[in-house]
């Protein structure tokens, strides 16, 4: 089951990378913001293709979450960034710089070390409201605070990073709600799935995350937005998996290789963000 979850998570990362690449292509040509931005983008074929990639990623993510812990599935979505390089290069008719491959290696090796050392395991599909209420309050409160801090007067890089971090928090919350809803579907069927509040919760959280992502991509350089988006999603998902679904990771001396793997990922993501920015010409 863990292996199947990993396969679906990697497929979801590839699909999301394609979706983000096309969304970025569409959003970069717009000067609008907020809801007006979505209205304009919806009329662009590149954005529609991007949304198809996002939907495909959501399907793969659902299948991954049914078969494995949130703390395993969401970190694997960090692979979205190396996949994005492979897709964005041909899309923008540019080549990955040689130093960019060091970033690819850092992300892949770092993720392998981190997951091998942490070994996320154990999970339930459901959590009581006594756990959901503080989780929802903290995530939604953090998202609102970051949106407020990303005021129009902020420097472009800081604004992009804050909006991307808010989107990352929303993505992690969406994944947690999706895990619960798909667990209900697997256990009790489609009718119970429709009656579950988590079903409507992940739809709303997912829509908010997409809106925040579009504004983050438009607000500033990708090198500022992508690390906050990629790493923030993994960190918040790990916290939600542990607090909501009783997932566990190895501690003790295993923390040392886990930290080393995390540092490799951070460095790799920063290198790849600059490489993607160079490929996309921003």
C-alpha positions as CSV (number, residue, x, y, z in Angstrom):
1,X,0.0,0.0,0.0
2,X,2.8,2.4,0.8
3,X,4.5,1.7,-2.5
4,X,1.2,2.3,-4.4
5,X,0.8,5.6,-2.5
6,X,4.3,6.6,-3.6
7,X,3.6,5.8,-7.2
8,X,0.4,7.8,-7.3
9,X,2.1,10.7,-5.4
10,X,4.9,10.9,-8.0
11,X,2.4,10.8,-10.8
12,X,0.5,13.6,-9.1
13,X,3.6,15.7,-8.8
14,X,4.3,15.3,-12.6
15,X,0.7,16.3,-13.4
16,X,0.8,19.2,-11.1
17,X,4.1,20.4,-12.6
18,X,2.5,20.4,-16.0
19,X,-0.5,22.3,-14.7
20,X,1.7,24.9,-13.0
21,X,3.8,25.4,-16.1
22,X,0.8,26.2,-18.2
23,X,-0.8,28.3,-15.5
24,X,2.4,30.3,-15.2
25,X,2.5,30.9,-19.0
26,X,-1.1,32.2,-18.8
27,X,-0.7,34.3,-15.6
28,X,2.5,36.0,-16.7
29,X,0.7,37.9,-19.4
30,X,-1.9,39.4,-17.1
31,X,-1.8,42.6,-15.0
32,X,-5.1,41.9,-13.1
33,X,-5.4,40.6,-9.6
34,X,-7.9,38.9,-7.3
35,X,-11.1,37.4,-8.8
36,X,-10.7,39.4,-12.0
37,X,-7.5,37.5,-12.7
38,X,-9.3,34.2,-12.7
39,X,-12.0,35.5,-15.0
40,X,-9.4,36.6,-17.5
41,X,-7.4,33.4,-17.2
42,X,-10.4,31.2,-17.7
43,X,-10.6,32.4,-21.3
44,X,-7.0,31.4,-22.1
45,X,-6.3,27.8,-23.5
46,X,-2.9,27.6,-21.7
47,X,-4.7,28.1,-18.3
48,X,-7.4,25.6,-19.2
49,X,-4.6,23.0,-19.9
50,X,-3.0,24.0,-16.6
51,X,-6.2,23.3,-14.8
52,X,-6.5,19.9,-16.5
53,X,-3.1,19.1,-15.1
54,X,-4.2,20.3,-11.6
55,X,-7.3,18.1,-11.8
56,X,-5.2,15.1,-12.8
57,X,-2.9,15.8,-9.9
58,X,-5.9,15.9,-7.5
59,X,-7.1,12.5,-8.7
60,X,-3.6,11.0,-8.2
61,X,-3.3,12.7,-4.9
62,X,-6.7,11.2,-3.8
63,X,-5.6,7.7,-4.7
64,X,-2.2,8.2,-2.9
65,X,-3.9,9.5,0.3
66,X,-6.2,6.5,0.4
67,X,-3.2,4.2,0.3
68,X,-0.6,6.0,2.4
69,X,0.0,8.6,5.1
70,X,-0.2,12.4,4.5
71,X,3.3,12.7,5.8
72,X,4.6,10.5,2.9
73,X,2.4,11.7,0.1
74,X,2.7,15.5,0.4
75,X,6.5,15.6,0.7
76,X,6.7,13.5,-2.6
77,X,5.0,16.4,-4.3
78,X,8.3,18.3,-3.9
79,X,9.3,16.4,-7.0
80,X,6.9,18.7,-8.9
81,X,9.8,21.2,-9.2
82,X,12.2,18.9,-11.1
83,X,9.3,17.8,-13.3
84,X,8.5,21.5,-13.9
85,X,12.0,22.0,-15.3
86,X,11.6,19.1,-17.8
87,X,8.2,20.6,-18.9
88,X,9.0,24.3,-18.9
89,X,12.1,24.0,-21.0
90,X,10.4,22.7,-24.1
91,X,7.4,24.9,-23.4
92,X,9.5,28.0,-23.3
93,X,12.0,26.7,-25.9
94,X,14.9,27.0,-23.5
95,X,17.4,24.6,-22.0
96,X,18.1,23.8,-18.4
97,X,21.5,25.3,-17.4
98,X,24.1,22.8,-16.3
99,X,24.1,24.0,-12.7
100,X,20.4,23.3,-12.6
101,X,21.1,19.6,-12.5
102,X,22.8,20.0,-9.2
103,X,19.4,21.3,-7.9
104,X,17.7,18.2,-9.3
105,X,20.1,16.0,-7.6
106,X,19.8,17.8,-4.3
107,X,16.0,17.5,-4.3
108,X,15.9,13.9,-5.3
109,X,18.7,12.7,-3.0
110,X,17.5,14.9,-0.1
111,X,13.9,13.6,-0.4
112,X,15.1,10.0,-0.6
113,X,17.2,10.5,2.6
114,X,14.5,12.4,4.4
115,X,11.8,9.8,3.7
116,X,14.0,6.8,4.4
117,X,15.1,8.3,7.7
118,X,11.7,9.6,8.8
119,X,9.8,6.5,7.5
120,X,6.3,8.0,7.9
121,X,3.9,5.2,9.0
122,X,0.6,4.6,10.7
123,X,-2.5,6.6,9.8
124,X,-6.2,6.8,10.2
125,X,-8.6,8.3,7.7
126,X,-10.6,10.3,10.2
127,X,-10.1,12.7,13.0
128,X,-12.5,14.0,15.6
129,X,-13.8,17.6,15.7
130,X,-11.7,18.2,18.8
131,X,-8.7,17.9,16.4
132,X,-10.2,19.5,13.4
133,X,-11.3,22.7,15.0
134,X,-7.8,23.9,16.1
135,X,-6.2,22.7,12.9
136,X,-8.7,24.6,10.8
137,X,-8.4,27.7,13.0
138,X,-4.6,27.7,12.8
139,X,-4.4,27.0,9.0
140,X,-7.1,29.5,8.0
141,X,-5.7,32.1,10.5
142,X,-2.2,31.7,9.1
143,X,-3.5,32.1,5.5
144,X,-5.4,35.2,6.4
145,X,-2.4,36.7,8.2
146,X,-0.1,36.1,5.2
147,X,-2.5,37.6,2.7
148,X,-2.8,40.7,4.9
149,X,1.0,40.9,5.2
150,X,1.3,40.6,1.4
151,X,-0.1,44.1,0.9
152,X,0.3,46.0,-2.3
153,X,3.0,48.1,-0.8
154,X,5.3,45.2,-0.2
155,X,8.4,44.4,-2.3
156,X,7.5,42.0,-5.2
157,X,9.6,39.1,-3.9
158,X,8.2,39.3,-0.3
159,X,4.6,39.6,-1.6
160,X,5.1,36.5,-3.9
161,X,6.6,34.5,-1.0
162,X,3.8,35.4,1.4
163,X,1.1,34.6,-1.1
164,X,2.8,31.3,-2.0
165,X,3.1,30.4,1.7
166,X,-0.6,31.0,2.1
167,X,-1.3,28.9,-0.9
168,X,1.0,26.1,0.5
169,X,-0.9,26.1,3.8
170,X,-4.2,25.9,1.8
171,X,-2.8,23.0,-0.2
172,X,-1.8,21.1,2.9
173,X,-5.2,21.7,4.5
174,X,-6.9,20.6,1.2
175,X,-4.9,17.4,1.3
176,X,-5.9,16.7,4.9
177,X,-9.6,17.3,4.1
178,X,-9.2,15.2,0.9
179,X,-7.7,12.3,2.8
180,X,-10.6,12.3,5.2
181,X,-13.3,12.6,2.5
182,X,-11.7,9.9,0.3
183,X,-11.5,7.7,3.4
184,X,-15.2,8.2,3.9
185,X,-15.9,7.3,0.2
186,X,-13.7,4.1,0.5
187,X,-15.4,3.0,3.7
188,X,-19.0,4.1,3.4
189,X,-19.7,4.9,-0.3
190,X,-20.6,7.9,-2.4
191,X,-23.7,8.9,-0.4
192,X,-21.6,9.2,2.8
193,X,-19.0,11.1,0.8
194,X,-21.6,13.7,-0.3
195,X,-22.8,14.1,3.3
196,X,-19.3,14.6,4.7
197,X,-18.4,18.2,5.5
198,X,-14.8,17.5,4.6
199,X,-15.9,17.0,1.0
200,X,-17.1,20.6,0.7
201,X,-14.2,21.8,2.9
202,X,-11.5,20.5,0.5
203,X,-13.3,22.0,-2.5
204,X,-13.4,25.4,-0.8
205,X,-9.8,25.2,0.5
206,X,-8.6,24.0,-2.9
207,X,-10.3,26.9,-4.7
208,X,-8.8,29.4,-2.3
209,X,-5.3,27.8,-2.8
210,X,-5.6,28.1,-6.6
211,X,-6.6,31.8,-6.3
212,X,-3.7,32.4,-4.0
213,X,-1.3,30.5,-6.3
214,X,-2.3,32.6,-9.3
215,X,-1.7,35.8,-7.5
216,X,1.6,34.6,-6.1
217,X,2.8,33.7,-9.6
218,X,1.8,37.1,-10.8
219,X,3.1,39.1,-7.8
220,X,6.8,38.5,-8.1
221,X,9.7,36.3,-9.1
222,X,9.3,32.5,-9.1
223,X,12.6,32.2,-7.1
224,X,10.7,33.8,-4.2
225,X,7.4,32.0,-4.6
226,X,8.4,28.4,-5.4
227,X,10.5,27.6,-2.3
228,X,7.7,28.9,0.0
229,X,5.1,26.9,-2.0
230,X,7.0,23.7,-2.2
231,X,8.6,23.5,1.2
232,X,5.6,25.1,3.0
233,X,3.2,22.4,1.7
234,X,5.5,19.6,2.9
235,X,6.0,21.1,6.4
236,X,2.4,21.9,7.1
237,X,1.3,18.5,5.7
238,X,3.7,16.7,8.0
239,X,2.3,18.7,11.0
240,X,-1.3,17.9,10.0
241,X,-0.6,14.2,9.4
242,X,0.8,13.9,12.9
243,X,-1.8,15.9,14.8
244,X,-4.9,14.9,12.9
245,X,-4.3,11.3,11.7
246,X,-1.9,9.9,14.3
247,X,0.9,9.5,11.7
248,X,4.4,8.8,13.1
249,X,7.9,9.5,12.0
250,X,11.1,8.1,13.4
251,X,12.9,10.2,16.0
252,X,16.1,9.8,18.0
253,X,19.3,9.6,16.0
254,X,17.1,9.3,12.8
255,X,16.6,13.0,13.2
256,X,20.2,13.7,12.0
257,X,19.8,12.2,8.5
258,X,16.3,13.6,8.3
259,X,17.6,17.1,8.9
260,X,20.5,16.6,6.4
261,X,17.9,15.4,3.8
262,X,15.7,18.5,4.5
263,X,18.7,20.8,4.1
264,X,19.5,19.2,0.8
265,X,15.9,19.7,-0.3
266,X,16.0,23.4,0.7
267,X,19.2,24.0,-1.2
268,X,18.0,22.0,-4.2
269,X,14.7,23.9,-4.3
270,X,16.4,27.2,-4.2
271,X,18.7,26.3,-7.1
272,X,15.8,24.8,-9.1
273,X,13.7,27.9,-8.5
274,X,16.3,30.1,-10.1
275,X,16.7,27.7,-12.9
276,X,13.0,27.6,-13.6
277,X,12.9,31.4,-13.4
278,X,15.7,31.6,-16.0
279,X,13.9,29.1,-18.3
280,X,10.6,31.0,-18.0
281,X,12.3,34.3,-18.6
282,X,11.3,36.1,-15.4
